Amino acid sequence: MQKHGIEKIKTIGDAYMAAGGLPTPNTTHALDVVKAALEIRDVIAENKARKVAAGLPYFEIRIGIHTGPVVAGHRWREEVRLRHLGRYSEHRQPHGEQWRGGAGEHQ
């Protein structure tokens, strides 16, 4: 994530929420997030192939990407929590298909 300039926000159960363009806004945040998502997808696919070949259990993922403004606040020391305005990404996550990205746009 650091390689792509993505900031981990929090885990929600077995979900991982991260954001691009933070803490310093930039014009490449959407592309940065997509690149990170594709790299995660590829790592999981490689791991799955190794596990299948060894007859071991594996897991699969769904990736959802949402764009739009955020509201941020500091809690404790340097921990930042974000809340998407409009649709919450947690509500979109169940609608993705395995190996296919779901994308939402702020309206």
N, C-alpha and C positions, 0 to 999 in steps of 0.2 A: 504494500500500500504506500509506503514511504517513497518508493521508486517513482510512483505516479503522482505524488503530491496529494494523496488522499488521506483524510483525517478520520480515524475510527471514532465513532460517536458512542456506540454502545452495542451490546448484544441483547437480543430480545428472545428469550428462550433459545432456540437453535438458530435464530436469525442474527445476522451481522449487519449493523447499520453504519455506513460511512458516508462522507461528504467530500466533494471536490470544491475548490475555490475558497477554502477556509484554512487558517484564519485570515489569510490575505486573499481578497477577491482577485480573480484572473479571468481572462477570456477563453481559456482552454479547459475550464473545469468539466464541461460535459464530455469532451474527448478524453480527458484524463480518467474519468470514471469508467467510460466504455473500455479503454485500454486495460485498466485494472480488472474489470469484470471478465474480459476475454482471457487474461492471464490466469485468473482464478479458475475459469472454466477448463482451460487446458491442463492445469495442474491436477484438477480433480479427475479429468478424463484419463490422464496418464496413470494416476493412482488406481483408478478403477480397472484399467487394463492389466496392471500388475496383479491386483487382487483376484480378478477373474482367472487369470492364467495359473495362479497358485491355488485356486479353489477356495478362496477366502471371501468372507462377506465384505461388502463395500457400501458406500453411500453415494447418493446423487444429490445434485443441488438444483435450485431454481434461482435465477437472478432477475431482479426487478430494478429498474432505474426510473427515478422521478426527477423532474426539473422544476425549478421555481424558487421563490424567495424563502428565506428561513428567518426564524426568530431565535436568537441565541442568548444564553445567559450563563454566567459563571457560577458554578456550585463548588464548594470546597475550595480547592486551590486552582489547578489549571484545567480541571475537567469541564468540558463544554457539553451541554445538552442542546439538541436542536429539535425544533418542532416545525414540520412542514406546514405552510399555510395551504389551505385547500384540503386535498386528499392526503391522508397519512400513509406513508409507505408501508406501514405494518398491515394496513387493510388491503393493499394491493398484492402483497406477497403471495397469498393463496391462489391467485388467479393465473400465475405463470405456469408454463409447461416445462417438463424436464428438458434441459439443454436448449431451451429457447428463452431469450430474454423478454421480459415484459417491460414496457415503457409507459410512463404516465407523463402528462404535461400539465403544468399549472394552468388553470383556467381562471 
